């Protein structure tokens, strides 16, 4: 049970409109529990929407790279809620296989990853552990990404760390349709 109860229908018209904006068109699911909790306070929720929608819909990183980074950030934070939502939807749409998704939630980086994806995973791991990037990690990213993409990567990883803090702090239960998190909940796999 969430620490703050999510809104339930019927929603006030302004909240209904905002929640529908947060969900992709044609999605057969109700608005996410996270979104329904955030709309207990619509003002910060509306500000959060701008950044989140911008990162997902208008980013410079290839979708598969974005989803690898999101999966690793949420997995390292022990956030089965966010990992499962992305694994079931956006990560699959971006082309990540079930095996790749599972690999984002376990320690280490095996040789099956493309070099740019291994660089992403390593960078997420360093940011998780130290909130910094070593020069070798930065240099490995620079081989594959332009400055604007690197800035986006840093914002993206910080944003999904924040989302993971929200979901974990609220004790959100995984969505019924989400992909089950393969790592023990609430535990860092490293």
Residue frames relative to the residue before (quaternion, step in Angstrom):
aa qw qx qy qz dx dy dz
X 1.0000 0.0000 0.0000 0.0000 0.00 0.00 0.00
X 0.4778 -0.6787 0.4847 0.2760 3.55 -0.87 0.98
X 0.5396 -0.6306 0.4552 0.3225 3.56 -1.10 0.70
X 0.7281 0.1914 -0.1533 0.6401 3.57 1.24 -0.47
X 0.4305 -0.7284 0.4693 0.2527 3.56 -0.63 1.11
X 0.4245 -0.6946 0.5132 0.2718 3.58 -0.87 0.89
X 0.5647 -0.5615 0.4726 0.3775 3.54 -1.22 0.49
X 0.1555 -0.7673 0.6154 0.0912 3.55 -1.17 0.64
X 0.5719 -0.5886 0.4299 0.3763 3.58 -1.12 0.56
X 0.5507 -0.1557 -0.8164 -0.0768 1.47 -2.24 1.03
X 0.3581 -0.7319 0.5478 0.1896 3.53 -1.03 0.90
X 0.5527 -0.5361 0.4872 0.4120 3.57 -1.19 0.39
X 0.6517 -0.5589 0.3297 0.3926 3.65 -1.00 0.69
X 0.6662 0.4983 -0.3260 0.4491 3.62 0.90 -0.80
X 0.6559 0.4874 -0.3073 0.4876 3.59 1.02 -0.75
X 0.6095 0.5463 -0.3476 0.4575 3.60 0.99 -0.81
X 0.6721 0.4928 -0.2930 0.4686 3.58 0.88 -0.94
X 0.6671 0.4988 -0.3048 0.4617 3.59 0.90 -0.90
X 0.6665 0.4996 -0.3121 0.4569 3.60 0.88 -0.87
X 0.6481 0.5075 -0.3237 0.4665 3.60 0.97 -0.73
X 0.6110 0.5389 -0.3488 0.4633 3.60 1.10 -0.62
X 0.6682 0.5248 -0.2984 0.4348 3.57 1.05 -0.76
X 0.6979 0.4352 -0.2646 0.5034 3.58 1.15 -0.52
X 0.5311 -0.6169 0.4601 0.3546 3.60 -1.03 0.68
X 0.5907 -0.5832 0.4084 0.3797 3.61 -1.09 0.64
X 0.8397 0.2394 -0.1741 0.4553 3.53 -1.11 0.76
X 0.4251 0.6900 -0.4827 0.3319 3.61 1.21 0.16
X 0.3853 -0.7655 0.4680 0.2157 3.59 -0.76 0.98
X 0.5913 0.5918 -0.3549 0.4174 3.60 1.27 -0.03
X 0.5555 -0.5436 0.5032 0.3778 3.49 -1.32 0.37
X 0.6462 -0.4891 0.3750 0.4502 3.61 -1.15 0.32
X 0.6167 -0.5891 0.3877 0.3497 3.55 -1.06 0.84
X 0.6032 -0.5581 0.4340 0.3692 3.53 -1.16 0.66
X 0.6246 0.5457 -0.3429 0.4410 3.60 0.94 -0.84
X 0.6724 0.4902 -0.3017 0.4654 3.59 0.87 -0.90
X 0.6754 0.5007 -0.2953 0.4538 3.58 0.97 -0.86
X 0.6219 0.4944 -0.3411 0.5024 3.60 1.15 -0.52
X 0.6549 0.5255 -0.3243 0.4356 3.60 0.86 -0.92
X 0.6831 0.4931 -0.2948 0.4508 3.59 1.03 -0.68
X 0.3880 0.6436 -0.5181 0.4083 3.56 1.23 0.46
X 0.7457 0.1591 -0.1144 0.6368 3.56 1.30 -0.42
X 0.2130 -0.8576 0.4527 0.1190 3.61 0.29 1.26
X 0.6018 0.5938 -0.3779 0.3773 3.61 1.02 -0.62
X 0.7195 0.3761 -0.2841 0.5100 3.66 0.66 -0.88
X 0.5757 0.5807 -0.3875 0.4257 3.61 1.09 -0.61
X 0.6700 0.4980 -0.3142 0.4520 3.59 0.90 -0.85
X 0.6465 0.5006 -0.3245 0.4755 3.59 1.05 -0.68
X 0.6356 0.5293 -0.3272 0.4570 3.57 1.05 -0.73
X 0.5949 0.5940 -0.3575 0.4067 3.56 1.04 -0.77
X 0.6386 0.5562 -0.3361 0.4121 3.57 0.90 -0.91
X 0.7038 0.4437 -0.2771 0.4806 3.59 0.81 -0.94
X 0.6695 0.5133 -0.3084 0.4395 3.58 0.83 -0.94
X 0.6789 0.4772 -0.2895 0.4770 3.58 0.88 -0.92
X 0.6392 0.5336 -0.3282 0.4461 3.57 1.02 -0.73
X 0.6703 0.4941 -0.2985 0.4664 3.57 0.96 -0.83
X 0.7265 0.4376 -0.2496 0.4673 3.58 0.96 -0.82
X 0.8067 0.3394 -0.1533 0.4588 3.57 0.91 -0.84
X 0.8051 0.2489 -0.1029 0.5285 3.55 1.15 -0.45
X 0.3803 0.7603 -0.4548 0.2657 3.55 1.22 0.40
X 0.5086 -0.6566 0.4854 0.2730 3.52 -1.34 0.36
X 0.5824 0.5657 -0.3830 0.4405 3.59 1.19 -0.34
X 0.5392 -0.5772 0.4790 0.3829 3.60 -1.07 0.59
X 0.6189 -0.5874 0.3714 0.3661 3.60 -1.02 0.81
X 0.6560 0.5090 -0.3272 0.4511 3.61 0.90 -0.83
X 0.6459 0.5077 -0.3197 0.4721 3.61 0.99 -0.77
X 0.6263 0.5343 -0.3252 0.4653 3.57 0.98 -0.88
X 0.7163 0.4607 -0.2677 0.4506 3.59 0.81 -0.98
X 0.5840 0.5392 -0.3750 0.4770 3.61 1.10 -0.55
X 0.6684 0.4949 -0.3047 0.4641 3.59 0.89 -0.92
X 0.6596 0.5016 -0.3154 0.4625 3.62 0.89 -0.89
X 0.6548 0.5140 -0.3207 0.4519 3.58 0.89 -0.89
X 0.6839 0.4816 -0.2985 0.4596 3.59 0.90 -0.89
X 0.6305 0.5261 -0.3409 0.4577 3.60 0.95 -0.83
X 0.7137 0.4462 -0.2768 0.4636 3.58 0.75 -1.00
X 0.6249 0.5236 -0.3431 0.4665 3.62 1.05 -0.66
X 0.6716 0.4946 -0.3069 0.4584 3.60 0.87 -0.91
X 0.6778 0.4621 -0.2851 0.4958 3.57 1.15 -0.63
X 0.4529 -0.7004 0.4426 0.3293 3.59 1.27 -0.05
X 0.4540 0.7032 -0.4300 0.3383 3.55 1.18 0.56
X 0.1928 -0.8140 0.5440 0.0657 3.54 0.08 1.34
X 0.5772 0.5969 -0.3813 0.4065 3.57 1.08 -0.64
X 0.7566 0.3863 -0.2249 0.4771 3.60 0.58 -1.12
X 0.6027 0.5503 -0.3600 0.4520 3.58 1.02 -0.74
X 0.7042 0.4932 -0.2697 0.4337 3.58 0.84 -0.99
X 0.6233 0.5285 -0.3380 0.4667 3.59 1.04 -0.74
X 0.7046 0.4448 -0.2759 0.4791 3.59 0.81 -0.96
X 0.6305 0.5406 -0.3456 0.4367 3.60 0.96 -0.79
X 0.7047 0.4729 -0.2645 0.4581 3.59 0.98 -0.83
X 0.7910 0.3058 -0.1439 0.5100 3.59 1.09 -0.58
X 0.8446 0.2592 -0.1318 0.4496 3.55 -0.14 -1.33
X 0.6449 0.5176 -0.3381 0.4493 3.61 0.97 -0.72
X 0.6561 0.4880 -0.3122 0.4837 3.58 0.97 -0.78
X 0.6351 0.5218 -0.3286 0.4651 3.60 1.00 -0.80
X 0.6715 0.4954 -0.2882 0.4697 3.57 1.10 -0.71
X 0.6049 -0.6091 0.3351 0.3883 3.58 1.25 -0.16
X 0.4407 0.6775 -0.4825 0.3376 3.61 1.18 0.23
X 0.3848 -0.7168 0.5383 0.2200 3.55 -0.95 0.93
X 0.6529 -0.4924 0.3844 0.4283 3.61 -1.23 0.29
X 0.6355 0.5292 -0.3318 0.4539 3.60 1.04 -0.73
X 0.6549 0.4962 -0.3144 0.4755 3.58 0.95 -0.84
X 0.6362 0.5249 -0.3353 0.4554 3.58 0.95 -0.80
X 0.6495 0.5023 -0.3190 0.4733 3.59 0.90 -0.87
X 0.6525 0.5350 -0.3161 0.4336 3.59 0.99 -0.83
X 0.6022 0.5537 -0.3728 0.4380 3.61 1.13 -0.44
X 0.7221 0.4552 -0.2343 0.4653 3.57 1.20 -0.50
X 0.6716 0.4446 -0.3136 0.5030 3.60 1.22 0.18
X 0.6266 -0.5581 0.3963 0.3727 3.53 -1.22 0.54
X 0.7783 0.3604 -0.2693 0.4379 3.51 -1.19 0.64
X 0.2692 -0.7202 0.6209 0.1523 3.49 -1.39 0.31
X 0.2005 -0.8159 0.5292 0.1187 3.57 -0.31 1.19
X 0.6843 -0.5353 0.3431 0.3570 3.53 -1.33 0.32
X 0.5269 0.6529 -0.4136 0.3537 3.61 1.20 -0.11
X 0.5929 0.5865 -0.3652 0.4137 3.61 1.19 -0.42
X 0.5218 -0.5757 0.5219 0.3519 3.54 -1.19 0.59
X 0.6373 -0.5522 0.3572 0.4017 3.64 -1.06 0.57
X 0.6675 0.4893 -0.3317 0.4527 3.63 0.89 -0.77
X 0.6597 0.4929 -0.3174 0.4703 3.59 1.05 -0.68
X 0.6070 0.5288 -0.3488 0.4799 3.59 1.08 -0.64
X 0.6318 0.5238 -0.3285 0.4675 3.59 1.04 -0.77
X 0.6328 0.5243 -0.3252 0.4678 3.60 1.01 -0.80
X 0.6784 0.4996 -0.2937 0.4516 3.56 0.81 -1.02
X 0.6513 0.5090 -0.3086 0.4706 3.57 0.96 -0.87
X 0.6593 0.5058 -0.3106 0.4614 3.58 0.94 -0.86
X 0.6334 0.5104 -0.3363 0.4745 3.60 0.95 -0.80
X 0.6468 0.5217 -0.3252 0.4514 3.58 0.92 -0.85
X 0.6666 0.4898 -0.3100 0.4687 3.61 0.91 -0.86
X 0.6503 0.5065 -0.3229 0.4651 3.57 0.92 -0.85
X 0.6347 0.5304 -0.3301 0.4548 3.58 0.99 -0.79
X 0.7343 0.4516 -0.2335 0.4497 3.56 0.86 -0.99
X 0.8470 0.1900 -0.0432 0.4946 3.58 0.91 -0.88
X 0.3368 -0.7349 0.4998 0.3110 3.60 1.24 -0.38
X 0.6610 0.4040 -0.3028 0.5551 3.56 1.21 0.64
X 0.2759 -0.7141 0.6072 0.2128 3.51 -1.38 0.21
X 0.4128 -0.6851 0.5423 0.2573 3.55 -0.89 0.93
X 0.6459 -0.5161 0.3846 0.4105 3.57 -1.22 0.35
X 0.6495 0.5019 -0.3487 0.4524 3.65 0.89 -0.72
X 0.6436 0.5064 -0.3315 0.4685 3.62 0.99 -0.74
X 0.6447 0.5134 -0.3135 0.4717 3.58 0.98 -0.84
X 0.6660 0.5077 -0.3008 0.4563 3.56 0.89 -0.93
X 0.6327 0.5250 -0.3339 0.4610 3.60 1.03 -0.75
X 0.6499 0.4958 -0.3153 0.4821 3.60 1.05 -0.69
X 0.6594 0.5468 -0.3114 0.4113 3.59 0.91 -0.92
X 0.5550 0.5973 -0.3943 0.4240 3.58 1.16 -0.46
X 0.7946 0.3534 -0.1334 0.4753 3.56 1.01 -0.86
X 0.7993 0.2842 -0.1113 0.5176 3.59 1.12 -0.57
X 0.4529 -0.6576 0.5384 0.2693 3.52 -1.24 0.65
X 0.7213 -0.4538 0.3026 0.4268 3.56 -1.29 0.37
X 0.6676 0.5055 -0.3142 0.4473 3.62 0.84 -0.93
X 0.6540 0.4994 -0.3107 0.4757 3.58 1.04 -0.73
X 0.6351 0.5259 -0.3293 0.4601 3.58 1.05 -0.72
X 0.6272 0.5129 -0.3332 0.4823 3.57 1.02 -0.76
X 0.6461 0.5157 -0.3146 0.4665 3.56 0.96 -0.87
X 0.6232 0.5464 -0.3352 0.4481 3.59 0.96 -0.83
X 0.6786 0.4876 -0.2994 0.4606 3.59 0.88 -0.90
X 0.6444 0.4937 -0.3190 0.4890 3.60 1.02 -0.79
X 0.6442 0.5417 -0.3166 0.4373 3.58 0.91 -0.94
X 0.6973 0.4622 -0.2891 0.4653 3.58 0.80 -0.96
X 0.6440 0.5032 -0.3243 0.4763 3.60 1.02 -0.69
X 0.6322 0.5356 -0.3225 0.4577 3.57 1.01 -0.84
X 0.7335 0.4159 -0.2579 0.4716 3.60 0.78 -0.92
X 0.5395 0.5473 -0.4132 0.4886 3.57 1.22 -0.19
X 0.6378 0.5148 -0.3118 0.4806 3.58 1.03 -0.82
X 0.6509 0.5008 -0.3169 0.4745 3.59 0.91 -0.89
X 0.6407 0.5155 -0.3235 0.4680 3.59 1.00 -0.78
X 0.6272 0.5202 -0.3393 0.4699 3.59 1.00 -0.76
X 0.6418 0.5247 -0.3224 0.4570 3.57 0.95 -0.87
X 0.7070 0.4671 -0.2762 0.4535 3.58 0.70 -1.09
X 0.6809 0.4726 -0.2927 0.4769 3.60 0.93 -0.85
X 0.6694 0.5084 -0.3001 0.4509 3.59 0.93 -0.88
X 0.6916 0.4537 -0.2603 0.4981 3.57 1.13 -0.67
X 0.3379 -0.7565 0.4782 0.2913 3.60 1.32 -0.25
X 0.1557 0.8154 -0.5401 0.1385 3.57 0.95 0.88
X 0.3724 -0.6975 0.5725 0.2168 3.53 -1.02 0.88
X 0.5707 -0.5972 0.4292 0.3653 3.57 -1.04 0.73
X 0.5488 -0.5960 0.4703 0.3498 3.56 -1.12 0.72
X 0.5940 -0.6162 0.3827 0.3479 3.60 -0.99 0.78
X 0.7265 0.4242 -0.2223 0.4929 3.59 1.10 -0.67
X 0.5010 0.6796 -0.4159 0.3379 3.59 1.26 -0.19
X 0.5600 -0.5662 0.4796 0.3686 3.55 -1.29 0.40
X 0.4649 -0.6820 0.4756 0.3043 3.63 -0.77 0.92
X 0.4796 -0.6721 0.4990 0.2631 3.53 -1.02 0.91
X 0.3522 -0.7848 0.4668 0.2053 3.63 -0.59 1.05
X 0.6691 0.4703 -0.3077 0.4862 3.60 1.17 -0.34
X 0.6131 -0.5313 0.4098 0.4170 3.60 -1.15 0.43
X 0.5059 -0.6723 0.4556 0.2906 3.56 -0.84 0.97
X 0.8483 0.2060 -0.1556 0.4624 3.51 -1.12 0.81
X 0.6752 0.4584 -0.3067 0.4898 3.59 1.23 0.08
X 0.3973 -0.6774 0.5664 0.2498 3.49 -1.03 0.83
X 0.4094 -0.7525 0.4700 0.2125 3.56 -0.77 1.05
X 0.6209 0.5805 -0.3472 0.3961 3.61 1.15 -0.19
